[in-house]
Amino acid sequence: MTPAENPGSRNSGPAKRIGVRDIAKLAGVHFTTVGLALRDSPRLPRSTRLKIQQIAATLGYRPDPRLTVLNAYRQANKGPHYKRGL
């Protein structure tokens, strides 16, 4: 039955994208811990990284390319800022 045929259906639009906070909630950790685990940071215990990575794979998590580009832009523009043309 399609959503149009079933007015009580809550799934009327595209599927919700899985986010870092969703993974964190399921894993019982903070969302920053999920970010570290997905980047395979050595700051986390191996068991925690593997648990989070497994949950992410099960849910079909994929990073949002728009946010990846935004983060790269922010990283490139860090540093001292000087006034020009005085």
Buried (B, 14 or more C-beta within 10 A) or exposed (E): EEEEEEEEEEEEEEEEEBBBEBBBEBBEBEBEBBBBBBEEEEEBEEEBBEBBBEBBEEEEBEEEEEEEEEEEEEEEEEEEEEEEEE
